[in-house]
């Protein structure tokens, strides 16, 4: 299994410019050969590029230094040095790039193939042929190349998903994502089974899809670092909709109404704007008799709050089709609204 890493620190150094050359023509039948020193080539830029096939910043835990090539030095006979080829550093979609020291924001790569020049290569130095004047016909000076920029960067990955799946540990999130998509997360009956976010592509209608992110179980105090939540709350910041999965099973001895309130407190404490993201409430585990008996009471509570609920069973698939269609409808509405802006 590939380890999921969503933060990394790297050092980048763009290429230095090549040196200009001091040279004079030395030809048998040219008694007064002039200066012919060529310019140095430009150093390579360091460019970040988003790649859809990457899912983690794991590579940058092992390789942290990236140095681009310098420009080729100029030569005699007016031979200019070749510009160095740019250094491309691939990152997953959703990677934010900041200065490690100052926190200055450089860019956010969200589309496949999107690029960001993060460090400029140095300009090549001029050769002595560039310094000829009416009063100085034989200059013996040339410029050194300009040093390339160097920076220490912080890379921060925020998953790109249309829908985030929220719920306390053992609420059935992993089972649901495996039911409605091709994702196959690890599933077990102990807290924090999901240690990394899982992404699933959910198909509906005529080939249309949305991306669903299963976020590791949150607990109260997650915004302060309790449990695993604080590590993964950032991954739902980009989502258009949140599915709030509530566990109705009496075996967990949880109160789904209080769980709903507690989870929303966590969202608000972490990010005020995140708490305003549209939510769809799914009441899970109705395949259990005792849970189904409590369903009417719980549905009435949310109905009084003007919150629509969807009774489902992640285990048997009951109600999941209706849930997917409602999510798809809301995603389509929000996508169309974004396009019309």
Protein Blocks (a to p, Z undefined) as FASTA:
>chain_A
ZZddfbdcddddddddddddddddddfklmbacdfbdcddddddddddddfkbcbfklmm
mmmcdcddddddddehhiacdddddddddddehiacddfklopafbdcfbghiacdfbdc
ddddddfklmgcfklmbccbdcddddddddddddddddddfbdcdddehilmmmmmmmmm
mbdcddddbehkblbdcdddddehjhiacdddddddddehklnopajllmmmmmmmmpmb
dcddddfbfklopafklmmmmmmmmmmmmomklmmpccddddehklpmklmmmmmmmmmm
mmmnopacddddfknopoklmmmmmmmmmmmmmmmmmmmZZ
